[in-house]
């Protein structure tokens, strides 16, 4: 364990995140002096951080480092200068440089987007009228957050594309809808999402849909003066529903909400072993415009290890069925850094995906979640079995480019393999609008179902959230309470 001692509690999350990025194999714990936890677990700290009135001091391996605070009264400035100091110390101590520098948040493109919205930089892929201002964004990200030039340029490029894609979205007068189906055939090794094995809940799916329908009715009435821009049904695995259950869900969605201005209707089909022709036909009948067929990898031995319980051949068959049923916007998800996968495995996956030629590709860097079985697997087998590098990320990016795709959204997660990012690539006209909206936090998103989180974006820039309980049985039992939470959210 790597213990970090603070003389007072503040910025614990940021401190933990940046130290963990440099020491991914270590358990990092941050303690405040004098607390019970510190007395029992943190009596021999490797790092000590002391906050003074005008400076911060950090001690590592017997050497003390100090930075004078430029604006001690401004909390964001103090946080940034603390992270800069930690980065310089840890980079020198380990010999490492992090691709995203001190950025530990999940939305690095928001920084570039804020510049663009303030009139800095271009707002289309071809605009080069103001190259000096894009250089300003680049310099800012490199100097303020120690971002690599490659990642800063990626963030700027994506922000410009996002701005163009969202040009006709109704921000203040609109909203998007997320519906969560929390059932899966099995739980994958890496997964920490709210999911329940479908075989245990088959007899109660109807009850779950009834609770969803009640929530839909409330949202319809509460948002009757707003324009619905996008609808996303995710999970879990929505295609664990039987065809008639899927029909019931989609019919209710279409009967309840005004789709006259909906720009995208997505169902995350996901697992190949849950996709059938009958389900695809139901989705097509009710106007679903975008689906996912997600292999994560095209290496069978890895699929078996991570508990996907389907074959590479089933992925190919599900994709073929979707094309035959007329779907022209199919996404595929991949994860880089899965256990035991090397450059050769990633190359094989990309070649197989290129042969299928989806319309968009979402490339995830493995994020190690404490709530997943993966964290236990790593404890047993060691983190050195995970290989995610600049090279594997580049293989995926080049593969997407060869299919005519460009990066259009990006987000990061805590404890990501290689300290990289998740990037969505798509061909023109097949960009995932909902994906951008959820990352850029520009529009209210009403989220229905167990384990979902609604997010209200107000005209003054405030963002408020309310969550639904994760447990399926409790969600159904307390559906009136979930609705009341939404009522209060929208009254703020």
C-alpha positions, 0 to 999 in steps of 0.5 A: 500500500502507498499511504499519503498523509495530509495535514488537512482534508482537501482534494483527496480524489484528485490526489488519489487519481494522479498518484494512482496514475503513476503507480497503477499496481499499488493500492493508494490510500489518502489519510488526514492526520489525526483521524482514526483511519490514519492512526490504524493504516497510515502511520508510515506514509510514503508521501506527505502533503502539507497545505499552508496559507500561501504554499504547498509542501510535498515530501517524498522519499525524504526530499521536500518540494514546495510550490508558492500558490499564485492565488491561495484564495481561489480553490480551483487555482490551488487544486491545479497548482497542487496537481502540477506540483505532484505531477512534476515530482512523480514524473521525475521520481518514476521517469514516466509522463502521462498522456493526459498530464494532470487531467483526472476528470472524465471530460477533457474535451470540455476544456477545448469546447469552452474556448471554441464557444467563447469564439476561439478557434474554428467550429468546423473540420475545415475552418483554418481562419484562426489557426493562431487561436487553436494554437492558444488552446494547444498551449493552454492545455500543454502548459496548464495541464501538462497534456501531451501535444498528441492528446491536446490536439485530439481534444481540440479536433473532437471538440470542433467536430462535436460543435458542428454535430450539435449545431441544431440541438435544442439545448435550453428547450430540448432534452434527451431520454435514456432508458436502462434495461439492467439485464445481461446474459452473464456479467463480464469480468470487467463490468461494473454497470448495473446488471442482473442475470436475465435467467433470474429475472425472466418472470419479472421482466413484465413488472420491470417494464410496467415500472418503466412505463409509469416513469415514461408517463411522468417524463412525458408530462413533465417535459411536454414543453420540451423538444426530444432530440435523442433516445438511447436504450442501454443497459445491461443488455436491452436485447436480453428482452424477448421479441414481444417484450422488446415490442412492448417497450418500443411501442410504449416509447413511440406511443408516449413521446413525440418523435417528430424532431428526434435525430437519433434512436439507439438501442444498444444490442450489445451481446451477440448471443442476445441478438436474433432476427426477430428482435432486429425486426421489432427494432426496425419496425419501431424506427430504431436508427442506430444499434450496437453489436459489441464484441469487445475483442475478436479473440476467442480465448479472451472472450472466454476469459472475460465471460462474454459466453459467445463466439467470434462467429456469433458476432459476425452472424449478428452483424450480418443479420443486422445488415440484412434487416436494413440497419445502416448505422451499426456501432461496434465496441472494443476494449484495449488492455484486456488480460493477456492481449498484446499488439498482435491480438489488437491487430487481429481484432482490428482486421476482423472489424475492418472486414465487417466494416461497421459505421462507427467504432468505440474504442475503450481503454480498460478501466479497472473498477473496484466493483468488477470481478476484474479487480479480483482477477488482477490481484491474483494474476498481476496488473502486468498482464494488461497491455495497453500502449500508444502502439495499440491505441494507434492500431485502433485509430488507424483501423478506424481511419481506414474505414473512413471514420473520424473521432467524434467524442472522447471520455476518460475513466478512473484507473484506465489501463495505460492512462489513456481514453475512450474514443468514439469514431464514426463515418460522416452522418453516423455520429452518436449524438447521445454519446456527445450530449452525455459527455459534454453536459449541454442538455437535460437527460432524463434517465429511466430504469434501475441504476440510472442517473438523470441530469438537469442542465439549467440556463444559468449553467447549473447541473443537478442530478438525481439517481434511481436505486440500482436494485431492480426489485427496489426500483419496482417497489419504490417507483413512485419515489423515483418519480418524485425525485425527478419531479424535484429535480425539474422544479429546481 
